[in-house]
């Protein structure tokens, strides 16, 4: 563990639901509870000279045997089964992690107390005023503000509900009638991502003994009943009982009254304290990064890439382009390198078979089937692929209202949008941080292209039937143009090849007998507003660059059957050299890149129609990015992303140094006592 703010789940034991008992470990004893309460390690950094003045203020902490068992149940078996580690080595590793955690917590307490005697007195008073069962939590809560405390409470409850949801789904499926399901459609990155700082004061754990409607913002699984939820909860209790984590006589109808729940609350508070310390050190790390340092780093990297990528050997550049992300940048590339989103509208199985079975074009000495393929291309019909976003345990659909401003192409039947939480609950409300992060690079206004009928099955659950609209390539182009216009963007220079489906084989060849791949282009256009493309703004929400990307990205999720192209950073990396792509695809992709960002090309292959959209191109500007210190806080700009990437790298190094320093000082025989014999039986068969 490092001094780093992370989205850490507080619940170490949530996976007990699925883990069950594991073999090879002698866990069950005659007095399991007493056995698991044994201290396997104690930590007290006030035994060091550095913090001897806090002796009696900061109290020693213990790592219990049950903590070690819980850690192994959660992650340890993976190390044994997947990595071949010996159980003894895994337990030793986990014990060290638990010891380190307690060192960090005590270090954080000492850091925030400092030498302020008034703070120490206030801390002692806060602990003394707490109920006996709350004193250990009060010792951590003193250092947290109300939002951090609320976030700690929320994290425990969400972790437990998530675990219960996973188990309950299995019971729901077992009780449901068996029927075929479509393969689930990939969802955009960021769907239903809860904001890191969000909490719901009214949120509660749903166990089936209470009502889901009384649990704040918690949403029950589709098909959930009090019976299926109670089964999931009893499964959790059964596993907790096996590990000795539920005491005889405890009221198990209210999970928040269990000793186990309180221990998990303490863990959540500790995580908040570690994160708070991480925030302090992150701020210190950022303060070391100056404008001059950033500008120098940018220039040094740019100069290095010019030297490396400007050579005749393109392999290093192409490898770098394949690895581009929001933390890995290619600042320089020669002309005509870039990226495209590919939307594939495929041949049907029958059409593919017909193409495969057909003879070569009459009189074509090359044996190609271009004429036959063209006749089949005209008959391709595509449909909206998002049916599965309606069905299953995650129904992402919702009926759009006038205030949603949805795109319907003028059809009254088109009324469903998706991901309501990620589109509507992304703003702060009543002083509480936003619940969800907005889906990036996704406009979210394109309605399902078809008619949806909603009814109920015999259990009263929602049931959908669909009548998707079948669209040709010309219909798709019309949908694309319409949605771009809806977003305030326009296509310019649109050209479509005349008599495309009524040509002879000779129309596909040049005079020297080689295939003329330009002849396969069916359509070409460019987003007018991207005539002056600013690469620095491609991920800046609201910019024309990001609007265009968001429109095409959403259309890709709606229609694209090339699922490997979904959720890529900028799409497929395209080189002006010979590639492994099929030649028609290669030419259309390269033509889009040559046209620059915002260029759209449409061409076929034996797979069907390819709609290429150039998201980014080095054409016309081999150094497309500029670093601007004044924009490091402007979210989504290149300067912001570049700054955050280098800051994260710098902080990682900074925190590692701090971690090493702290452990070297306090993870020793003076501050840590380990009782090895008390846990050796765990890995002795």
JOQUI-V440058 format. One record per residue. N is the residue number from 0. RES is the residue in one small letter. SS is DSSP state (h for helix, s for strand, l for the rest). PHI is phi in whole degrees, 0 to 359 (NA if undefined). Layout:
n: {N:N}
res: {RES:RES}
ss: {SS:SS}
phi: {PHI:PHI}
This chain:
n: {0:1:2:3:4:5:6:7:8:9:10:11:12:13:14:15:16:17:18:19:20:21:22:23:24:25:26:27:28:29:30:31:32:33:34:35:36:37:38:39:40:41:42:43:44:45:46:47:48:49:50:51:52:53:54:55:56:57:58:59:60:61:62:63:64:65:66:67:68:69:70:71:72:73:74:75:76:77:78:79:80:81:82:83:84:85:86:87:88:89:90:91:92:93:94:95:96:97:98:99:100:101:102:103:104:105:106:107:108:109:110:111:112:113:114:115:116:117:118:119:120:121:122:123:124:125:126:127:128:129:130:131:132:133:134:135:136:137:138:139:140:141:142:143:144:145:146:147:148:149:150:151:152:153:154:155:156:157:158:159:160:161:162:163:164:165:166:167:168:169:170:171:172:173:174:175:176:177:178:179:180:181:182:183:184:185:186:187:188:189:190:191:192:193:194:195:196:197:198:199:200:201:202:203:204:205:206:207:208:209:210:211:212:213:214:215:216:217:218:219:220:221:222:223:224:225:226:227:228:229:230:231:232:233:234:235:236:237:238:239:240:241:242:243:244:245:246:247:248:249:250:251:252:253:254:255:256:257:258:259:260:261:262:263:264:265:266:267:268:269:270:271:272:273:274:275:276:277:278:279:280:281:282:283:284:285:286:287:288:289:290:291:292:293:294:295:296:297:298:299:300:301:302:303:304:305:306:307:308:309:310:311:312:313:314:315:316:317:318:319:320:321:322:323:324:325:326:327:328:329:330:331:332:333:334:335:336:337:338:339:340:341:342:343:344:345:346:347:348:349:350:351:352:353:354:355:356:357:358:359:360:361:362:363:364:365:366:367:368:369:370:371:372:373:374:375:376:377:378:379:380:381:382:383:384:385:386:387:388:389:390:391:392:393:394:395:396:397:398:399:400:401:402:403:404:405:406:407:408:409:410:411:412:413:414:415:416:417:418:419:420:421:422:423:424:425:426:427:428:429:430:431:432:433:434:435:436:437:438:439:440:441:442:443:444:445:446:447:448:449:450:451:452:453:454:455:456:457:458:459:460:461:462:463:464:465:466:467:468:469:470:471:472:473:474:475:476:477:478:479:480:481:482:483:484:485:486:487:488:489:490:491:492:493:494:495:496:497:498:499:500:501:502:503:504:505:506:507:508:509:510:511:512:513:514:515:516:517:518:519:520:521:522:523:524:525:526:527:528:529:530:531:532:533:534:535:536:537:538:539:540:541:542:543:544:545:546:547:548:549:550:551:552:553:554:555:556:557:558:559:560:561:562:563:564:565:566:567:568:569:570:571:572:573:574:575:576:577:578:579:580:581:582:583:584:585:586:587:588:589:590:591:592:593:594:595:596:597:598:599:600:601:602:603:604:605:606:607:608:609:610:611:612:613:614:615:616:617:618:619:620:621:622:623:624:625:626:627:628:629:630:631:632:633:634:635:636:637:638:639:640:641:642:643:644:645:646:647:648:649:650:651:652:653:654:655:656:657:658:659:660:661:662:663:664:665:666:667:668:669:670:671:672:673:674:675:676:677:678:679:680:681:682:683:684}
res: {x:x:x:x:x:x:x:x:x:x:x:x:x:x:x:x:x:x:x:x:x:x:x:x:x:x:x:x:x:x:x:x:x:x:x:x:x:x:x:x:x:x:x:x:x:x:x:x:x:x:x:x:x:x:x:x:x:x:x:x:x:x:x:x:x:x:x:x:x:x:x:x:x:x:x:x:x:x:x:x:x:x:x:x:x:x:x:x:x:x:x:x:x:x:x:x:x:x:x:x:x:x:x:x:x:x:x:x:x:x:x:x:x:x:x:x:x:x:x:x:x:x:x:x:x:x:x:x:x:x:x:x:x:x:x:x:x:x:x:x:x:x:x:x:x:x:x:x:x:x:x:x:x:x:x:x:x:x:x:x:x:x:x:x:x:x:x:x:x:x:x:x:x:x:x:x:x:x:x:x:x:x:x:x:x:x:x:x:x:x:x:x:x:x:x:x:x:x:x:x:x:x:x:x:x:x:x:x:x:x:x:x:x:x:x:x:x:x:x:x:x:x:x:x:x:x:x:x:x:x:x:x:x:x:x:x:x:x:x:x:x:x:x:x:x:x:x:x:x:x:x:x:x:x:x:x:x:x:x:x:x:x:x:x:x:x:x:x:x:x:x:x:x:x:x:x:x:x:x:x:x:x:x:x:x:x:x:x:x:x:x:x:x:x:x:x:x:x:x:x:x:x:x:x:x:x:x:x:x:x:x:x:x:x:x:x:x:x:x:x:x:x:x:x:x:x:x:x:x:x:x:x:x:x:x:x:x:x:x:x:x:x:x:x:x:x:x:x:x:x:x:x:x:x:x:x:x:x:x:x:x:x:x:x:x:x:x:x:x:x:x:x:x:x:x:x:x:x:x:x:x:x:x:x:x:x:x:x:x:x:x:x:x:x:x:x:x:x:x:x:x:x:x:x:x:x:x:x:x:x:x:x:x:x:x:x:x:x:x:x:x:x:x:x:x:x:x:x:x:x:x:x:x:x:x:x:x:x:x:x:x:x:x:x:x:x:x:x:x:x:x:x:x:x:x:x:x:x:x:x:x:x:x:x:x:x:x:x:x:x:x:x:x:x:x:x:x:x:x:x:x:x:x:x:x:x:x:x:x:x:x:x:x:x:x:x:x:x:x:x:x:x:x:x:x:x:x:x:x:x:x:x:x:x:x:x:x:x:x:x:x:x:x:x:x:x:x:x:x:x:x:x:x:x:x:x:x:x:x:x:x:x:x:x:x:x:x:x:x:x:x:x:x:x:x:x:x:x:x:x:x:x:x:x:x:x:x:x:x:x:x:x:x:x:x:x:x:x:x:x:x:x:x:x:x:x:x:x:x:x:x:x:x:x:x:x:x:x:x:x:x:x:x:x:x:x:x:x:x:x:x:x:x:x:x:x:x:x:x:x:x:x:x:x:x:x:x:x:x:x:x:x:x:x:x:x:x:x:x:x:x:x:x:x:x:x:x:x:x:x:x:x:x:x:x:x:x:x:x:x:x:x:x:x:x:x:x:x:x:x:x:x:x:x:x:x:x:x:x:x:x:x:x:x:x}
ss: {l:l:l:l:l:l:l:l:l:l:l:l:l:l:l:h:h:h:h:l:l:l:l:l:l:l:l:l:l:l:l:h:h:h:h:h:l:l:s:s:s:s:s:l:h:h:h:l:l:l:l:h:h:h:s:l:l:s:l:l:s:s:s:s:h:h:h:h:h:h:h:h:h:h:h:h:h:h:h:h:h:h:h:l:l:l:h:h:h:h:h:h:h:h:h:h:h:h:h:h:h:h:h:h:h:h:h:h:h:h:h:h:h:l:l:l:h:h:h:h:h:h:h:h:h:h:h:h:h:l:l:h:h:h:h:h:h:h:h:h:h:l:l:l:l:h:h:h:h:h:h:h:h:h:h:h:h:h:h:h:h:h:h:h:h:h:h:h:h:h:h:h:h:h:h:l:l:l:l:l:l:l:l:l:l:l:l:l:l:l:l:l:l:s:l:l:l:l:l:l:l:l:l:l:l:l:l:l:l:l:l:h:h:h:l:l:l:l:l:l:l:l:l:l:l:h:h:h:h:h:h:h:h:h:h:h:h:h:h:h:h:h:l:l:l:l:l:l:l:l:l:l:l:l:h:h:h:l:h:h:h:h:h:h:h:h:h:h:h:h:h:h:h:h:h:h:h:h:h:h:h:h:h:h:h:h:h:l:l:l:h:h:h:h:h:h:h:h:h:h:h:h:h:h:h:h:h:h:h:l:l:l:l:l:h:h:h:h:h:h:h:h:l:l:s:l:l:s:l:l:l:l:l:l:l:l:l:s:s:s:s:s:s:s:s:s:l:l:h:h:h:h:h:h:h:h:h:l:l:l:l:l:l:l:l:l:l:l:l:h:h:h:h:h:h:h:h:l:l:l:l:s:l:l:l:h:h:h:h:l:l:l:l:l:l:l:s:s:s:l:l:h:h:h:l:l:s:l:l:l:l:l:l:l:l:s:s:s:l:h:h:h:h:h:l:l:l:l:s:l:l:s:l:l:l:s:l:l:l:l:l:l:l:l:l:s:l:l:l:s:s:s:s:s:s:s:l:l:l:l:l:s:s:s:s:s:s:s:l:l:s:l:h:h:h:h:h:h:h:h:h:h:h:h:h:h:l:l:l:l:s:s:s:s:s:s:l:l:l:l:l:l:l:l:h:h:h:h:s:l:l:l:l:l:s:l:h:h:h:h:l:l:s:s:s:s:s:h:h:h:l:l:l:l:h:h:h:l:l:l:l:l:l:h:h:h:h:h:h:h:h:h:h:h:h:h:h:h:h:l:l:l:h:h:h:l:l:l:l:l:l:s:s:s:l:l:l:l:l:l:l:l:h:h:h:h:h:h:h:h:h:h:h:h:h:l:l:l:s:s:s:s:s:s:s:l:l:s:s:s:s:s:s:s:s:s:s:l:l:l:l:l:l:l:l:l:l:l:h:h:h:l:l:l:l:l:l:h:h:h:h:h:h:h:h:h:h:h:h:h:h:h:h:h:h:h:h:h:h:h:h:h:h:h:h:h:l:l:l:l:l:s:s:s:l:h:h:h:l:h:h:h:h:l:l}
phi: {NA:246:286:214:286:224:273:272:290:286:275:283:255:302:285:299:303:267:289:63:276:242:276:86:235:277:269:278:241:293:227:298:300:296:298:285:276:297:277:263:199:238:231:206:284:285:283:275:296:301:236:296:290:262:299:91:267:275:268:296:241:237:258:270:299:293:297:292:298:297:295:294:298:282:228:298:297:296:295:287:282:265:248:72:286:288:303:299:292:294:299:296:297:292:299:298:296:293:295:301:300:292:298:298:295:294:298:296:299:295:297:283:285:58:255:277:295:293:296:298:294:294:296:301:294:296:291:296:283:281:300:305:287:253:298:294:286:300:294:266:300:305:270:252:273:296:292:291:293:297:294:295:297:294:295:296:292:293:297:292:296:299:294:294:302:299:287:296:305:295:290:297:296:293:274:281:293:286:206:288:238:291:298:297:287:304:257:296:302:101:296:53:276:287:300:300:263:285:209:240:300:268:292:223:274:265:247:99:280:243:254:301:293:263:252:66:277:298:242:292:293:300:87:292:226:306:293:293:289:297:298:296:294:295:296:298:298:299:290:298:295:300:272:74:259:235:272:298:95:290:279:279:287:238:298:288:265:282:302:303:297:296:294:287:300:300:299:294:296:298:298:298:293:298:295:296:294:300:298:298:287:295:296:298:295:294:295:279:268:253:303:297:295:297:296:293:296:300:293:297:296:299:298:295:291:300:290:285:268:272:277:290:281:270:297:295:294:296:294:295:296:296:259:297:205:282:230:221:239:254:277:216:205:297:305:72:265:178:222:225:270:250:254:259:257:271:295:288:302:294:294:299:297:296:294:296:277:284:278:298:309:304:80:275:293:276:77:278:236:295:293:299:297:299:294:283:300:298:264:294:235:253:225:298:268:265:307:288:286:270:254:83:285:249:269:271:275:205:279:287:253:302:288:285:60:282:269:238:55:81:262:290:284:269:221:258:246:227:64:303:301:283:256:245:251:245:237:299:220:54:81:265:304:305:285:235:275:287:294:283:58:211:292:79:243:270:291:303:273:163:255:241:248:254:224:226:275:293:266:86:275:299:222:245:233:233:229:291:284:270:236:274:297:293:296:297:301:295:298:297:298:295:289:297:299:303:275:85:241:219:265:236:65:294:229:230:291:286:49:298:262:228:246:264:298:293:291:261:236:271:299:277:91:275:293:265:290:294:289:275:296:263:207:210:200:215:293:302:291:260:299:243:288:250:299:292:247:298:251:272:303:95:287:296:297:284:299:297:300:294:296:293:298:292:297:296:295:285:239:292:259:272:293:294:272:278:64:276:293:235:106:281:288:239:251:283:271:296:233:272:292:298:296:295:297:303:296:297:293:295:295:297:293:299:283:92:305:94:279:239:233:232:207:259:214:290:270:139:275:245:257:257:237:281:277:200:215:271:294:83:204:284:237:284:264:228:269:231:304:290:250:292:259:273:302:92:287:303:299:294:295:295:297:296:295:288:296:299:296:292:294:300:294:297:291:297:295:296:301:300:298:297:293:298:280:240:269:213:294:287:257:233:240:247:247:298:297:284:234:297:294:294:246:258:297}
